[in-house]
Amino acid sequence: MVRLEKSKRIIIVAAVIAAICLAGIFGFFNTTSKQKKISRLKLEIVKTSLEKYNLEKTQYPESLLALKEAKYLGAEELLDFWGSEFIYIPCFKEVEKKRIVITYMLSSAGPDKKAWTKDDIQ
């Protein structure tokens, strides 16, 4: 009987350790998911600021730095969750001998901090 109780305790301890390990693993993946979600939300804030800039100035800025200089966003808002600058590629068109930005591409390099890899966030 004593042996049976000891075996039960060992099984219970092993089950608790396994549960803690699994919670840690799932917590890690969940954290990465939350980080990506935060970066997507920050991207939406930048997109909204770009649209506001476009409405007021009738073109998009040539760089995201223009949003900071015009006080649409602060410096921290121009960085993704991992501290990398968002990737902003303006598309230009010449109108009346002036180059204006008519659209853009905006993304985050993602957790690996390398542009054009599969973990990028659009």
VEXFILO-659977 format. One record per residue (C-alpha): residue in three letters; z negated, x, y. Coordinates in pm, whole numbers, plus 50000, padded with zeros to 5 digits. Each point is the difference from the previous one (the first is absolute). Example, Ala and Ser with C-alpha at 12.3 -4.5 7.8 and 13.67 -1.06 7.14 Angstrom:
2
ALA492205123049550/SER500665013750344/
//
This chain:
122
MET500005000050000/VAL499135028450239/ARG503315016449918/LEU501884967950073/GLU498364996650342/LYS500765036350077/SER503644994349901/LYS500154969350223/ARG498615020250292/ILE502605027249947/ILE502784974149986/ILE498694983050315/VAL499745033450184/ALA503535009449888/ALA501304965950114/VAL498345003950340/ILE501455035050042/ALA503454987249902/ALA499694971050247/ILE499025023950279/CYS502955022649918/LEU502424970749996/ALA498624986750327/GLY500515034350154/ILE503595002149878/PHE500864964950118/GLY498155006450325/PHE502165030850060/PHE503234980849951/ASN498684971250206/THR499155024450281/THR503565013550005/SER501264964350018/LYS497684993050294/GLN501165031550177/LYS503624988949964/LYS499084965450127/ILE498365015350308/SER503115020850067/ARG502214968949965/LEU497804982050253/LYS500215029750237/LEU503804999749957/GLU500044963350102/ILE497995008450314/VAL502545026850091/LYS502914976149929/THR498414973650224/SER499605025850277/LEU503635010749956/GLU501134963850035/LYS497854995250310/TYR501475031950149/ASN503504987349921/LEU499334966550166/GLU498685016250315/LYS502465029250027/THR503044984649824/GLN500205029049754/TYR497845017549745/PRO498385033250092/GLU501585033149903/SER496725010649836/LEU496644985249906/LEU498445022850260/ALA501524976750263/LEU497764972149867/LYS496965021850060/GLU501175011150346/ALA500674963850100/LYS496544990849865/TYR501284976149735/LEU498075019649735/GLY497425027549977/ALA500565032949818/GLU498004988649694/GLU502234969649955/LEU503055022549961/LEU498545015649683/ASP499954985749650/PHE496864998249786/TRP500435036349890/GLY500315013650355/SER503775005249995/GLU502214987850283/PHE502124969949916/ILE503675008149943/TYR502084984350278/ILE503785003050000/PRO501694983250295/CYS503634988749974/PHE501975005150320/LYS502984982950154/GLU501885010250311/VAL500174972350260/GLU501575006750340/LYS499725037649946/LYS496304996449920/ARG498495006249663/ILE497634972049903/VAL497974993849687/ILE501144967749838/THR497965000849679/TYR497785023449800/MET498565009549662/LEU496225003149968/SER497975011749701/SER497015019849879/ALA500345030649775/GLY497194985549787/PRO497175017449815/ASP502055031049911/LYS500845005250371/LYS503635007849907/ALA502814979350148/TRP502654984449781/THR497944998649679/LYS499264969449788/ASP496524994550148/ASP501344995050356/ILE498914968050169/GLN502534978750189/
//
